[in-house]
Amino acid sequence: MNLPWFVFAVHLVAAVAVFGIGLFVGVNGNSIQIVFFAAIAVMIGLLGRSARNIAARR
């Protein structure tokens, strides 16, 4: 696996973990937190996409 895809995969794993935590917290508590954690997960995914593009240029 080359570096750009590895960077993207790490960010995707982190985004899925954050979204999973958000689902767990939202189900057990306030459901609006699902939206917050989903937004954070999307931002992490987009950051991974940008980081992959930066790593691919090098």
trRosetta pair geometry for C-beta under 8 A, 3 or more apart (Angstrom, degrees):
i j d omega theta_ij theta_ji phi_ij phi_ji
1 5 5.5 -116 -171 87 94 114
1 6 5.1 115 128 -66 116 94
1 9 7.5 -25 -178 2 147 148
2 5 5.7 79 63 21 75 101
2 6 6.9 -141 101 -10 33 98
3 6 5.5 -60 -142 37 32 114
3 7 6.2 33 162 -22 68 103
3 55 5.1 -133 123 171 105 129
4 7 5.8 -53 -150 33 30 111
4 8 6.5 27 154 -15 64 107
4 52 4.4 84 -176 -161 88 75
4 53 7.5 82 -146 -60 122 18
4 55 4.2 174 -92 92 72 110
4 56 4.2 33 -87 -64 152 84
5 8 5.5 -53 -146 40 37 113
5 9 6.1 41 153 -23 68 105
5 52 6.9 56 -81 -136 33 118
6 9 5.6 -53 -145 36 30 112
6 10 6.5 33 155 -21 63 103
7 10 5.9 -53 -151 33 29 111
7 11 6.6 26 153 -14 62 106
7 48 6.6 173 137 -155 76 78
7 51 4.9 -129 154 123 129 112
7 52 5.3 178 83 -84 109 66
7 55 5.2 145 6 -9 152 157
8 11 5.8 -58 -152 38 33 110
8 12 6.3 33 152 -20 67 106
8 48 4.8 107 -134 159 53 104
8 49 6.6 56 -122 -89 105 43
8 51 7.2 177 -73 78 61 93
8 52 4.0 18 -60 -72 108 132
9 12 5.6 -53 -146 36 33 112
9 13 6.4 35 155 -20 65 103
10 13 5.8 -53 -149 35 31 111
10 14 6.5 30 152 -16 63 106
10 48 7.1 -175 74 -123 68 118
11 14 5.6 -54 -148 39 33 112
11 15 6.2 35 152 -22 66 105
11 44 5.6 -175 -171 159 87 83
11 45 6.3 136 139 -112 106 34
11 47 6.1 -159 -143 87 137 84
11 48 2.3 -172 82 -84 156 125
11 49 7.7 -127 93 -22 151 50
11 51 6.5 147 -46 43 143 131
11 52 7.9 -111 22 -38 136 99
12 15 5.5 -52 -144 36 33 112
12 16 6.3 32 156 -17 66 104
12 45 6.3 55 -101 -115 64 85
12 48 6.0 -155 -40 109 65 171
13 16 5.9 -54 -147 37 30 109
13 17 6.3 32 153 -19 63 107
14 17 5.6 -55 -148 37 32 113
14 18 6.3 31 155 -18 66 105
14 44 5.3 -123 104 174 107 143
14 48 7.8 163 46 -61 110 127
15 18 5.8 -53 -146 37 31 110
15 19 6.3 29 155 -16 64 107
15 41 4.2 101 -168 -164 81 78
15 42 7.4 100 -151 -61 124 19
15 44 4.2 -176 -82 87 88 116
15 45 4.5 45 -92 -56 165 86
15 48 7.1 -95 -26 -6 123 135
16 19 5.7 -55 -145 40 31 111
16 20 6.2 36 153 -22 64 106
16 41 7.2 91 -68 -149 23 123
17 20 5.6 -53 -147 35 30 114
17 21 6.5 31 154 -18 64 103
18 21 5.7 -52 -150 36 32 111
18 22 6.4 35 150 -21 63 106
18 37 5.7 -168 155 -170 83 91
18 40 5.4 -112 160 106 141 110
18 41 4.6 -176 86 -82 110 85
18 44 6.2 126 18 3 147 151
19 22 5.4 -52 -149 36 34 116
19 23 6.5 37 152 -21 66 100
19 37 6.0 142 -114 137 39 101
19 38 5.9 58 -121 -102 94 59
19 41 4.0 29 -57 -80 96 161
20 23 5.7 -49 -148 33 33 110
20 24 6.4 32 153 -17 64 105
21 24 5.7 -55 -149 37 33 112
21 25 6.2 26 156 -13 67 108
21 37 6.2 -150 86 -146 82 144
22 25 5.9 -56 -141 42 29 106
22 26 5.8 29 159 -20 65 113
22 33 6.1 -160 -152 137 78 82
22 34 5.2 114 152 -128 100 45
22 36 6.9 -166 -131 77 121 70
22 37 2.2 -167 -89 84 132 153
22 38 6.0 -161 116 -40 161 61
22 40 7.5 165 -62 45 135 111
22 41 7.0 -104 5 -28 141 120
23 26 5.7 -58 -140 41 26 111
23 27 6.1 25 162 -19 64 107
23 34 6.1 55 -95 -120 49 100
23 37 7.5 -124 -25 89 50 142
24 27 6.2 -56 -146 35 24 106
24 28 6.4 1 162 2 61 115
25 28 6.2 -72 -144 51 27 97
25 29 5.5 -31 174 33 68 118
25 30 7.8 -14 145 49 89 70
25 33 5.1 -76 113 117 114 143
25 34 7.8 -178 78 -68 82 61
25 37 7.0 131 48 -36 122 147
26 29 6.7 -78 -119 60 18 75
26 30 6.9 -62 -127 91 57 46
26 31 5.0 67 -171 -130 95 46
26 32 7.7 -170 -123 47 100 24
26 33 4.8 -159 -82 74 80 89
26 34 3.5 35 -91 -53 164 93
26 37 7.2 -125 -36 25 114 128
27 31 7.9 56 -80 -100 32 79
29 33 6.5 25 86 16 110 142
30 33 5.1 96 84 -14 90 104
31 34 5.7 -23 -174 6 60 115
32 35 5.6 -44 -170 28 55 114
32 36 6.8 53 138 -17 73 102
33 36 5.3 -50 -148 37 46 114
33 37 6.0 40 156 -14 74 105
34 37 6.1 -59 -145 43 28 104
34 38 6.0 31 154 -22 64 110
35 38 5.7 -55 -144 37 28 113
35 39 6.4 30 155 -21 63 105
36 39 5.8 -55 -152 33 29 111
36 40 6.6 28 151 -16 63 105
37 40 5.5 -50 -147 37 37 113
37 41 6.3 41 151 -22 66 103
38 41 5.5 -51 -147 35 33 114
38 42 6.5 35 152 -20 65 102
39 42 5.7 -51 -149 34 33 111
39 43 6.5 33 152 -18 64 104
40 43 5.7 -54 -150 36 33 112
40 44 6.4 34 152 -19 66 103
41 44 5.7 -52 -148 35 33 111
41 45 6.4 35 152 -19 64 105
42 45 5.6 -54 -150 36 33 114
42 46 6.4 30 154 -16 66 105
43 46 5.8 -54 -145 39 32 108
43 47 6.2 36 153 -22 65 106
44 47 5.5 -53 -147 36 31 115
44 48 6.4 36 152 -22 63 103
45 48 5.6 -52 -151 33 32 113
45 49 6.6 34 150 -20 64 101
46 49 5.5 -48 -150 32 37 114
46 50 6.5 35 152 -15 66 103
47 50 5.8 -55 -150 39 33 109
47 51 6.1 33 152 -19 67 108
48 51 5.5 -53 -141 39 32 111
48 52 6.2 38 155 -25 65 102
49 52 5.7 -50 -150 30 30 113
49 53 6.7 29 151 -17 62 103
50 53 5.7 -54 -152 35 34 111
50 54 6.4 33 151 -18 67 105
51 54 5.6 -52 -146 37 35 112
51 55 6.2 33 155 -17 67 106
52 55 5.8 -57 -145 40 30 108
52 56 6.2 32 154 -24 64 108
53 56 5.6 -53 -145 33 30 113
53 57 6.8 35 154 -25 62 101
54 57 6.0 -52 -157 25 33 112
54 58 7.3 27 151 -19 61 103
55 58 6.0 -56 -158 29 38 110
